[in-house]
Amino acid sequence: MNAITTTTTAAVWPCLTYRDARGAIAFLTDVFGFRETAVYAREDDPSIVEHAELRWPLGGGVMLGSAAKDETAWGRRTPGHDAVYLVCDEPDTLFDRAVGAGAEIVRGLVDEDYGSRGFTVRDTEGNLWSFGTYRGEGAAPKADRENFAALLDAWAAAIVANDAEAIGRFATPDWVFVADNGITPGAEFLKLVAAGDLTHDTMNLDVERVVTVSDTTVLVTTHGTNSGVFRGETFSADEWATDVFVWDGERWRCSLTQLSPIPG
């Protein structure tokens, strides 16, 4: 089974203002699936939201508050003239949910010539909300079991080919192993392979769990078996491994491998 958990982190927050901030919060959480994480209202008038934060399941979120809450530039903004774009994995499902909730459809589902599929609706006060599969130039592709199974199959093939250079292309320069014997630099592993002191004849990796930590960091847990020869002695291993993969702008690379041998 593919288990994906997302911890939403954000460095960019669209900030919106609403005449009825609480109504907007209910709309965004009920219709689109935002998660309410903070709402700070005035003590003497709970209808006025000074600040609220809503998290988006795939990462990031929005901040919002009540219009005319003060005389600052933020408080004097006119509601209903903002636009937000959000990445989603299942635009058809989300579109049906929006239609079912009675949201005003501005642009129905469409496949763009740049590969995205998505739609646009208005919220309760006129702001435009667009949802699509486009993740931005240079963004990491969707982190799921299928993609990482293919990546790890390719990495395993490089290991069985005993090609140190090819193996290294799947890892960051500071790649390390963590096991019961401590921390071992990945460079030492590659050095042994290049010298012929370590060879593999089998390497099987079954992806059991993929956890998205951020837009550029993923944890992948596998059950693996492998065998080979280390300095003239044959070996075999049966172990769990959790790899920390980071996106470098072009591909996923492993920065840390945690190994847990299976007894017996």
Secondary structure, 3 states (H helix, E strand, C coil): CCCEEECCCCCCCCEEEECCHHHHHHHHHHHHCCEEEEEEECCCCCCCEEEEEEECCCCCEEEEEECCCCCCCCCCCCCCCCEEEEECCCHHHHHHHHHHCCCEEEEEEEECCCCCEEEEEECCCCCEEEEECCCCCCCCCCCCHHHHHHHHHHHHHHHHCCCHHHHHCCEEEEEEEEECCEEEEHHHHHHHHHHCCEEEEEEEEEEEEEEEEECCEEEEEEEEEEEEEECCEEEEEEEEEEEEEEECCCCEEEEEEEEEECCC
